Amino acid sequence: MNETSEVIGDAANIHVVKVLKESGYDDQEILKATGKSVSWLRETEKIVNLDETCLENLRSDAINRTV
């Protein structure tokens, strides 16, 4: 992170991974773009596949990724 970086939150990170996967990016490209670990990516892929109710609760900050 540098002085112009901002934390975008769980919901935004999850959306970014979903969009990149749907756009054909591979794991290495996603890891480079996000600066995250492989374990973070694997966990995020599981979250991306949750039902819409869970994703909506995540977006609204009713739950976080640890739930």
Secondary structure, 3 states (H helix, E strand, C coil): CCCCCCCCCHHHHHHHHHHHHHCCCCHHHHHHHHCCCHHHHHHHHHHHCCCHHHHHHHHCCCCCCCC
